């Protein structure tokens, strides 16, 4: 549910083939590719024209998907975007077309705009690793609940106490969608977490449908 590959994520040395090999080894059916986007830790040149910038993400996804098909794996497109103060969201249910169609997102990184734009196309806005305490995060905290659909209640790269805080927050918000992700930047962490579903997740729309239904278990 949360993975990064080179070159789109600057902080991730993991190659697409390495990700696929790890998924196969650990008997996963697929992966949501959530590379860091424009204001996040992107490895793509931000000065590129918008369509060229987005194309790098689409190409990375398509290359990964092509490798995955050899092994009958599903690769789902998504992004992780930084908003402000080190706070980030996972955008589930979008396709590259969504990004091509919204060049205004280059400049507007408010939670209000991102939430509304995602919801306009039926996509989900999930806060990534809330309560993570790192130097790049000004004040670990939840984004305003009216703008998010849920939180990553378990992140394999968080400290245990950070995940506990997320679980405590989730207990208060029964309406939230809860996810779990490995936040994989290297092959060794690619299958530490995720979701267990009764229905195979073959595309972005199916992912949203399953998350909204609550018919899944968290892998922690």
N, C-alpha and C positions, 0 to 999 in steps of 0.2 A: 504493500500500500504506500510505500515511501522509499524511493530509490533514485540514486543519482549516477550519471555516467559522464565520461569524458566524450567530447570537449565542452558540452553545454554547461556542466557544473564545474566551475573552476577548482573547487575543493575536492573533486572526486577523480582519482586516478583510475577508477574501475572502467574497463573496456566493456563494450556491449557483449562480446563473446564470453567474457568472464562472468557477467551477470547471468546469461543464459545457462552456462555450464553449472553454475551454483544452483539455479532453480531446478534444473534437471536432477542434479545429485540429491537435492532435498525433497524431491517429489512434489513441488509446487505446480499448480496448473498455469500460473502466469504471474504477472507483475504489473503494478501501476508505476509508470515512469514519471517521476515528479521532479524534473530538473529545475534548478534555480533559474528564475526568469530575470527580467530586465533590471529591476532594482536590487535583486539578490546577488548571490555570489556567482554570477554568470561568467562563463569562459568565452563568451562571444563578444565581439567588439560592439560597444553600445552606439558608436557613431555611424553604424551602418543604417541605410534607409530601413524603415520599419519592416517592409515586406521581406527584405533580405535577412534582417535579424530573425524574424519569425521562421523563415525558411530553414535556418540552421537547426531550429528545434524540430521542425517537421521532418527534416532529413535524418536527424539522429533517431527519432522515433521510428521512421520507416525502415531504416537500416536494422535497428534492433528487432522490429517486427518480422523482417525477412529472415533473420537468423532463427528467431523463435519458431517460425512456421515449420522449419525442418524437424523440430522436436515436438510439434503439436502443442506449443505453448501460446498463451494469449498475452500480448503486450498492450496495455491500456494507456492512452495519452492523458497526461495531466501536467500541472506545473506547481511548483512552490514559489510563492512570491513574497518578497519583503515589503512591508508597508511603511513602518516607521519604528524607531526606537529598538530595532532588532526583532520586532514581532512579525511573524510570518503566517501565511495561510496556504493551505493545500486546496487547489481548485479542481474538484472532481466533476466530470460530466461535460467537459469542454473538448473541442477538437481544435486542430490548428486553424481551421476556418474562423473560429471565434476570435482568435488573436489577430488574424489578418483583418477582420472586420472592425476591430476596436483599437485603432492607433492612438486614440486619446488616452489609453491606459499607460502609454509611455510617460506621461507627465502627471497624471492624477493617481496618487497612491493612497488615497483616503479609503478607509474601510467602508465608508458610506457608498462611494462610487463602485468599488470592486464588488461589494455585496449586491447592489442593485443590478449591476451589469451581468453578474453571474446568474442571479435569479431570473432575469429577463429571458434567459435561454434554458431555464430548468436545471442549471448546474448548482453545485453545492460549494459553500464556503466553510471550510473546516480549519480551525486554528491549529497550527502545527506546534507540537511540543510546548504547551503552555507551562509556565512556571520554571522553564529552563533558566538556570542561573549561569550565565557566561559573560565574559567581558564585553562582547558586542551587543548585549541586551541591556538597555538602559535601566529599565525597571521590569523584571519579570511579572507578568500579570495577564489577566484575561482581556480579550477584546470585548467591547460592549456586546452583551448577549443578543440584543435585537438585530445585530448584523451578521451573526454567524449561525450556521446550522448545527454546529457541534464542535467537538474538540478531539484531537488525537490524545486519547486518555492514557495510552501507553506508547512510549517511544523507547525503543531498545537502547538508544544512545543517551537517554536521560539518566540522572541519578535516581535511585529508588525513591527518595523523599520527594523528588519533583513529580514523579508519576503518582505518588500518593496524594499530593496536593491536587493533581488533575482529577483523580478518582473522587476526592472529597467534593470538588466543584461539580462534577457530573452527577453526584448524588442529589444535589439541589435542583438540577435542571433535567427533569425526566423527559423533557421534549427534545433534548439534544441527540444527535447522531454521534455515536462513539466509534472511533477507529483505533487501530493499533498498527504501528509501522516500524520497520527495522531502521529507517533512516540510513540506508546502506550507501556508503561511499567506497567501500572495499568489498571484494567477494566474500570475505569471512563473515561479514555482518549482513549479507543479503537475505538471509532466511531466518532471522532471529524473531520475527514477528509477522503479523498479517491478519487476515480474516479467513475463517473456515465457513464455506457456503454449501448449501444443498444444490444450488444451481450454478453451472459454470459461468464465469464472468467473461464474456466474449467481446464486449465493446463498452464504450463509455456510458451509453444509456442504460445498459443492464446493470452496471456498477451502481449508478444512482438509484435505480429501482430497488436493488437489494438493500442498499444502505437505508433508504427511506422505509423499507418494510421492517427492518430490524431482524430479519430472518438470517442471522449469521452469528457466529461466535468469534470472539477475539482470540488470537494466538499471541500469548505473552511468554 
